[in-house]
């Protein structure tokens, strides 16, 4: 029996080895594949080889691990960021150069508890977990984790096989890095300058084509000193994009200062921006530098620039033209080297027409306008962002699992998000608190339902009452109701067949290929 088991693992190892080699060759030859697609193929192959519930490839960035690719977890998990210090299993994996198998009876929580059951109604704990740290050119790159809902999936032989695949995975990662560098995708050598590639507070989480292209464009523009004007609705995250520009510029080692122009009183705006000398006005008891001097050599982010008083606009124009500032109450000028990134949610051309904004300043600021698409135009990012906010709230509230039900996912995808990313963040945080408040018994496993999200349906019709427009509530359209029923039917069939798509298709009396297409359209795959 022991000999049979060993021979079986030799067969699996050889089969997996050639599958991985094929993947590497394909990745090397097919240069138009993005890293995301390549890494997705990697984790898919490993999940098939080890016949487990989920495989996740994680990259270490500062003190957290970011999922690069995953197979077998709910979609929103790709947007989560796992702080190493909060997850003892991940800490253990990173601390060892050898594969680690955790006891199925271990009470140490798994970072993926409740996230493997995309096709099951209730969140379930992980029962078997194995992982290995990954090193590229002798430096810790991240980790590879394998999880299963079935105890006993991973054995000592599994660990030996994983050790071999870890070497191939490291090669896979290095090949992809070299390909990226050859194609010029990494236009800035931030790592070579000793600077972090990402900051937890300023990371832009997105996978939509619109944002991916925008970030690629901004990496190139960031290297110049051109003034940028970020345009977008409230809540799209203009400050995050401003920080992204600064981090990818040659000024990244210098300060970036943020000024909310809408919050500046007109009487203090000039002093705040350009500074003042002692006695310039009542209360000016000493000389004080302004934000331009403080940001010298770096970046100054002017948020809501359309709210600046006209008198200050004229002085801002002078700085952009000559690079000189003049403190309030002083005749002396001083040279400053500051890159301006401005942002507004207003149509500044209308302000020019009504005299509220200077045309010459507008043309100086909008040398390179950057429109940021609203969340409703990039639905691929909704669940990703939701996962990020779920993980933040899980950590903040001390929960073991905080996730979305299938119906809640659907509700998020159907909502138009007039408040954009900021509204999504508030919806997740509010729903988590409401769900906890309604629980009658202590429970650190929380699954959010649509009623907790409290998303009002967008108006389908509008009625004029007096001088205002009020939205009428409307039920779900027929197509949405049909989609919801189809999702539930497919999920139930997959639950009955333990995830077997062929058997599920037979039970539903549909062609297997058509079921896969329908599941993809309904975002079940």
C-alpha positions in Angstrom: 0.0 0.0 0.0 2.9 2.4 0.9 4.6 1.5 -2.4 1.4 2.2 -4.3 1.0 5.6 -2.6 4.6 6.5 -3.4 4.2 5.5 -7.1 1.0 7.4 -7.3 2.7 10.6 -6.0 5.6 10.0 -8.5 3.0 9.9 -11.3 1.3 13.1 -10.0 4.6 14.8 -9.7 5.7 14.0 -13.3 2.3 14.9 -14.6 2.3 18.2 -12.8 6.0 18.9 -13.7 5.2 18.7 -17.4 2.1 20.7 -16.9 4.1 23.4 -15.2 6.8 23.3 -17.9 4.1 23.7 -20.5 2.8 26.7 -18.6 6.3 28.3 -18.4 6.9 27.8 -22.1 3.5 29.2 -23.0 4.2 32.2 -20.8 7.5 32.8 -22.4 6.3 32.4 -26.0 3.0 34.3 -25.6 4.3 37.7 -24.9 1.0 39.4 -25.2 -0.4 37.8 -22.1 -0.6 40.0 -19.1 1.0 38.9 -15.8 -2.5 38.5 -14.3 -3.4 35.9 -16.9 -0.1 34.1 -16.5 -0.3 33.8 -12.8 -4.0 32.7 -13.0 -2.9 29.8 -15.2 -0.2 28.9 -12.6 -2.7 28.7 -9.7 -5.2 26.9 -11.8 -2.7 24.2 -12.7 -1.6 23.8 -9.1 -5.2 23.4 -8.0 -5.8 20.7 -10.5 -2.5 18.9 -9.6 -3.2 18.9 -5.8 -7.0 18.4 -6.2 -7.6 21.0 -3.4 -10.2 23.7 -2.8 -8.1 26.8 -3.4 -4.7 28.0 -4.4 -3.5 31.6 -3.8 -0.4 33.3 -5.0 0.5 36.2 -2.6 3.1 38.9 -3.0 4.7 40.5 0.0 4.4 44.3 -0.1 5.7 46.1 3.1 3.9 44.3 6.0 1.0 42.8 4.1 0.4 40.1 1.5 -1.5 40.9 -1.7 -3.2 38.2 -3.7 -1.8 38.2 -7.2 -3.9 35.3 -8.5 -6.3 32.9 -6.9 -8.4 29.9 -7.8 -11.2 28.5 -5.6 -12.0 31.6 -3.5 -14.8 34.1 -3.8 -14.1 36.9 -6.3 -13.9 39.6 -3.8 -10.9 37.9 -2.1 -8.6 39.3 -4.8 -9.2 42.7 -3.4 -8.2 41.8 0.2 -4.9 42.6 1.8 -3.7 40.3 4.5 -1.6 42.0 7.2 1.1 39.4 8.1 1.0 40.3 11.8 -2.7 39.5 12.0 -2.5 36.0 10.4 -0.2 33.6 12.3 -0.4 31.0 9.6 0.9 33.4 7.0 3.6 34.5 9.5 4.7 30.8 9.9 4.8 30.2 6.2 6.9 33.3 5.5 9.3 32.4 8.3 10.3 29.0 6.8 12.0 28.0 3.6 10.3 24.6 3.8 6.7 23.9 3.0 4.4 24.0 6.0 1.4 21.7 6.6 -1.0 22.8 9.4 -2.8 20.2 11.6 -6.4 19.9 10.4 -7.5 20.1 14.1 -5.5 23.3 14.7 -7.6 26.1 16.2 -5.4 28.8 14.6 -7.7 30.8 12.2 -7.0 30.5 8.5 -7.0 33.8 6.5 -9.4 32.2 4.0 -12.0 30.9 6.6 -15.4 31.4 5.0 -14.0 32.4 1.6 -13.7 29.0 -0.1 -17.5 28.3 -0.3 -18.6 30.4 -3.2 -21.1 27.7 -4.1 -22.3 27.0 -0.6 -24.9 29.0 1.4 -23.0 29.3 4.7 -19.3 30.3 5.3 -17.2 27.2 6.1 -13.8 27.0 7.9 -10.7 25.7 6.1 -9.8 22.2 7.4 -6.6 21.6 5.6 -3.9 24.2 4.8 -0.4 24.0 3.3 1.9 26.7 2.2 5.4 27.6 1.1 7.4 30.9 1.0 8.7 32.0 -2.4 12.1 33.6 -3.0 13.2 35.3 -6.2 17.0 35.9 -6.5 17.4 35.2 -2.8 14.9 37.8 -1.7 11.5 36.9 -0.1 8.9 37.6 -2.8 5.7 36.1 -1.2 4.0 32.9 -0.6 1.9 30.1 -2.2 -0.9 28.7 -0.2 -3.1 25.7 -0.8 -6.4 25.1 1.2 -9.1 22.5 1.3 -12.4 22.0 3.1 -11.6 18.3 3.5 -9.3 17.3 6.3 -6.4 15.0 5.2 -6.0 16.5 1.7 -2.4 17.3 2.3 0.2 14.8 3.5 4.0 14.6 3.9 4.2 13.6 0.3 2.2 16.7 -0.7 4.8 18.9 1.0 7.7 17.2 -0.9 5.8 17.8 -4.2 5.0 21.4 -3.3 8.7 22.0 -2.6 9.5 21.1 -6.2 6.7 23.2 -7.6 7.8 26.1 -5.5 11.1 26.2 -7.5 9.1 26.2 -10.7 6.8 28.9 -9.4 9.8 31.1 -8.5 11.1 30.6 -12.0 7.7 31.4 -13.4 7.7 34.7 -11.4 11.2 35.6 -12.5 10.4 34.9 -16.2 7.4 37.2 -15.9 9.4 39.9 -14.3 12.0 39.8 -17.0 9.3 39.9 -19.7 7.7 42.9 -18.0 11.1 44.7 -17.9 11.7 43.8 -21.5 8.4 45.3 -22.6 9.1 48.4 -20.5 6.1 48.0 -18.3 8.2 49.0 -15.2 9.0 52.5 -16.4 10.3 53.5 -13.0 12.8 51.6 -10.9 11.3 52.4 -7.5 12.8 49.3 -5.9 16.2 50.3 -7.1 15.8 53.6 -5.3 14.8 51.9 -2.1 11.2 53.1 -2.2 8.2 51.0 -1.5 6.1 50.0 -4.6 2.8 50.4 -2.7 1.5 52.0 0.4 -1.5 50.5 2.2 -3.1 53.9 2.5 -2.6 54.9 -1.1 -3.0 51.7 -3.1 -5.3 51.9 -6.1 -7.2 48.6 -6.2 -8.5 47.9 -9.6 -8.5 45.3 -12.4 -10.7 47.0 -15.0 -9.2 47.9 -18.3 -10.1 51.6 -17.9 -8.1 52.0 -14.7 -5.3 49.7 -15.8 -4.7 51.8 -18.9 -5.0 55.0 -16.9 -2.4 53.9 -14.3 0.0 52.9 -17.1 -0.5 56.3 -18.7 0.1 58.1 -15.3 3.3 56.2 -14.7 4.7 57.8 -17.8 3.3 61.3 -17.2 4.5 61.2 -13.6 8.1 61.4 -14.7 7.5 64.9 -16.2 6.9 68.1 -14.2 3.8 69.0 -16.2 0.9 70.3 -14.0 -2.0 67.7 -13.9 -5.7 68.3 -13.5 -7.6 65.3 -12.2 -11.2 65.4 -13.2 -13.9 63.2 -11.7 -17.0 62.9 -9.7 -17.0 63.0 -5.9 -15.8 59.8 -4.3 -13.8 58.4 -7.3 -10.5 58.7 -5.3 -8.8 61.7 -6.8 -6.4 62.0 -3.9 -5.3 58.3 -4.4 -4.4 59.1 -8.0 -2.5 62.2 -7.0 -0.5 60.1 -4.5 0.1 57.5 -7.2 1.5 60.2 -9.5 3.8 61.5 -6.7 5.0 58.0 -5.8 5.9 57.3 -9.4 7.7 60.6 -10.0 11.3 61.6 -9.6 10.0 63.6 -6.6 8.8 60.6 -4.6 11.5 61.0 -2.0 10.3 64.6 -1.3 7.1 65.6 0.5 3.6 65.7 -1.0 1.3 68.1 0.7 -2.5 68.1 0.4 -4.7 71.3 0.5 -8.4 71.2 0.4 -9.2 74.5 -1.3 -12.9 74.3 -0.4 -12.0 74.3 3.3 -9.7 77.4 3.1 -11.4 80.7 4.3 -10.7 83.4 1.8 -9.0 85.5 4.5 -6.5 82.8 5.2 -6.1 81.2 1.8 -3.2 83.4 0.6 -1.3 83.0 3.9 -1.8 79.2 3.9 -0.4 78.8 0.4 2.3 81.4 0.3 3.1 82.1 3.9 3.3 85.5 5.7 5.8 87.7 7.6 5.5 89.0 11.1 2.9 91.8 11.3 1.3 91.1 7.9 -2.1 91.0 9.6 -3.5 90.9 13.1 -2.3 87.8 14.9 0.8 87.3 12.7 3.3 87.3 15.5 6.1 85.6 13.6 7.2 84.7 10.1 5.5 81.5 8.7 6.3 79.6 5.5 3.4 78.5 3.3 2.6 75.2 1.7 4.6 76.0 -1.4 7.8 76.4 0.6 7.0 73.3 2.6 6.5 71.3 -0.6 9.7 72.6 -2.2 11.2 69.8 -4.4 8.0 67.8 -4.0 4.3 67.8 -5.0 1.5 70.0 -4.0 -2.0 68.6 -4.4 -4.7 71.2 -4.7 -8.0 69.4 -4.1 -11.2 71.2 -5.2 -9.1 73.8 -6.9 -12.3 75.4 -8.4 -13.2 76.8 -5.0 -10.1 79.1 -4.8 -10.9 82.8 -4.4 -10.1 84.9 -7.5 -7.5 86.9 -5.7 -5.6 83.8 -4.8 -6.0 82.4 -8.3 -4.0 85.3 -9.7 -1.1 84.6 -7.3 -1.2 80.9 -8.1 -1.0 81.7 -11.8 2.2 83.7 -11.1 3.8 80.7 -9.3 3.0 78.5 -12.2 4.4 80.9 -14.7 7.6 82.0 -12.9 8.1 79.5 -10.0 8.3 82.4 -7.6 6.2 83.0 -4.4 5.8 86.1 -2.3 4.9 85.9 1.3 2.0 88.0 2.5 3.3 91.3 3.8 6.6 91.0 2.1 8.1 92.5 -1.1 10.7 89.8 -1.5 10.3 86.8 -3.8 11.5 83.3 -3.4 12.1 80.6 -6.0 10.3 77.2 -5.3 10.4 74.0 -7.3 6.9 72.4 -6.8 4.9 70.1 -9.1 1.2 71.0 -9.0 -1.5 68.3 -9.2 -5.0 69.8 -9.0 -8.3 68.1 -8.8 -12.0 69.2 -9.2 -15.4 67.6 -9.5 -16.7 70.8 -11.2 -16.8 71.9 -14.8 -14.3 74.7 -14.7 -15.3 75.9 -18.2 -18.6 76.9 -16.7 -16.8 78.8 -13.9 -14.8 80.6 -16.6 -18.1 81.7 -18.3 -19.6 83.1 -15.1 -16.4 84.7 -14.0 -15.7 82.4 -11.0 -12.5 80.9 -12.4 -9.7 82.5 -14.4 -9.3 81.2 -18.0 -5.5 81.6 -18.0 -5.2 79.6 -14.7 -7.4 76.9 -16.1 -5.1 76.5 -19.2 -2.0 76.4 -17.0 -3.5 73.7 -14.7 -5.0 71.6 -17.5 -1.8 71.1 -19.4 -2.6 67.3 -19.0 -6.2 66.7 -17.9 -6.8 63.3 -16.4 -10.5 62.1 -16.4 -11.1 59.4 -13.8 -14.0 57.1 -14.7 -16.8 56.7 -12.1 -17.3 53.3 -10.5 -20.4 52.5 -12.5 -18.3 52.5 -15.7 -15.9 49.9 -14.3 -18.0 47.1 -12.7 -15.0 44.8 -12.8 -13.6 46.7 -9.8 -16.7 46.6 -7.6 -16.2 43.2 -5.9 -12.4 43.8 -5.8 -12.9 47.0 -3.8 -15.6 45.4 -1.7 -13.2 42.6 -0.7 -10.7 45.3 0.3 -13.2 47.1 2.5 -14.4 43.7 3.9 -10.9 42.8 5.1 -10.4 46.2 6.6 -13.6 45.9 8.6 -13.0 42.3 9.5 -9.7 43.4 11.1 -11.2 46.5 12.7 -14.1 44.6 14.3 -12.0 41.5 15.3 -14.0 39.0 13.2 -12.8 35.7 12.0 -14.8 36.0 8.8 -16.6 38.9 7.1 -17.9 38.1 3.6 -20.7 38.7 1.1 -23.5 36.3 0.4 -24.1 35.6 -3.3 -27.2 37.7 -3.2 -25.3 40.6 -1.7 -22.6 40.3 -4.4 -25.4 40.6 -7.0 -26.9 43.6 -5.3 -23.5 45.4 -5.3 -23.1 44.7 -9.0 -26.6 46.0 -9.9 -26.3 49.3 -7.9 -25.2 52.4 -9.9 -22.9 53.9 -7.2 -23.6 57.6 -7.5 -21.2 58.2 -4.6 -18.5 56.0 -6.2 -15.8 54.2 -4.2 -16.4 56.3 -1.1 -20.0 55.2 -1.1 -19.0 51.6 -1.5 -16.7 51.9 1.5 -19.4 53.4 3.7 -21.9 50.8 2.6 -19.6 47.9 3.6 -18.7 49.5 6.9 -22.3 50.3 7.8 -23.6 46.8 6.8 -20.9 45.1 8.9 -21.9 47.1 12.0 -25.7 46.6 11.4 -25.3 42.9 11.0 -23.3 42.6 14.2 -25.9 44.7 16.1 -28.7 42.5 14.9 -27.0 39.2 16.0 -28.5 37.8 19.1 -25.6 35.6 20.0 -21.8 36.2 19.9 -20.5 35.1 16.5 -17.3 36.1 14.7 -18.5 34.6 11.4 -20.5 37.3 9.5 -22.1 37.0 6.1 -23.6 40.2 4.8 -27.0 40.0 3.1 -28.7 42.6 0.7 -31.0 43.9 3.4 -27.9 45.0 5.5 -26.4 46.7 2.5 -29.5 48.8 2.3 -29.0 49.9 -1.3 -31.9 51.9 -2.6 -32.9 51.0 -6.2 -32.1 53.8 -8.7 -35.1 55.6 -10.0 -36.6 54.3 -13.2 -39.0 57.3 -13.5 -38.9 60.7 -12.0 -41.8 63.0 -11.1 -41.6 66.7 -10.8 -42.8 68.0 -7.5 -42.5 71.8 -7.1 -38.9 72.8 -8.0 -37.2 69.5 -7.2 -37.0 66.0 -8.8 -37.8 63.1 -6.6 -37.1 59.5 -7.5 -39.8 56.9 -7.3 -38.8 53.5 -5.9 -39.2 50.7 -8.5 -38.9 46.9 -8.3 -36.2 44.9 -9.9 -36.6 44.7 -13.7 -37.8 41.4 -15.1 -34.4 40.6 -16.5 -32.7 41.1 -13.1 -35.2 38.9 -11.4 -34.6 36.2 -14.0 -30.9 36.5 -13.6 -31.2 36.2 -9.8 -33.3 33.0 -10.2 -30.8 31.5 -12.6 -27.9 32.2 -10.2 -29.7 30.6 -7.3 -30.6 27.5 -9.4 -27.0 27.0 -10.6 -25.6 27.5 -7.1 -28.0 25.0 -5.7 -27.2 22.4 -8.4 -23.5 22.9 -7.8 -24.0 22.5 -4.1 -25.9 19.2 -4.6 -23.2 17.9 -7.0 -20.3 19.1 -4.8 -19.1 21.5 -7.5 -19.3 19.1 -10.5 -20.4 21.2 -13.4 -21.2 18.3 -15.7 -23.6 16.7 -13.2 -25.1 20.1 -12.5 -25.8 20.6 -16.2 -27.5 17.2 -16.3 -29.7 18.1 -13.3 -30.6 21.4 -14.8 -31.2 19.8 -18.2 -29.0 22.1 -20.1 -25.9 21.7 -22.3 -22.7 21.7 -20.3 -21.0 24.4 -22.5 -24.1 26.6 -22.3 -24.1 26.3 -18.5 -20.5 27.5 -18.4 -21.4 30.5 -20.7 -24.5 31.3 -18.6 -22.4 31.1 -15.3 -19.8 33.4 -16.8 -22.5 36.0 -17.8 -24.0 35.8 -14.4 -20.5 36.3 -12.9 -20.5 32.9 -11.1 -17.2 32.1 -12.8 
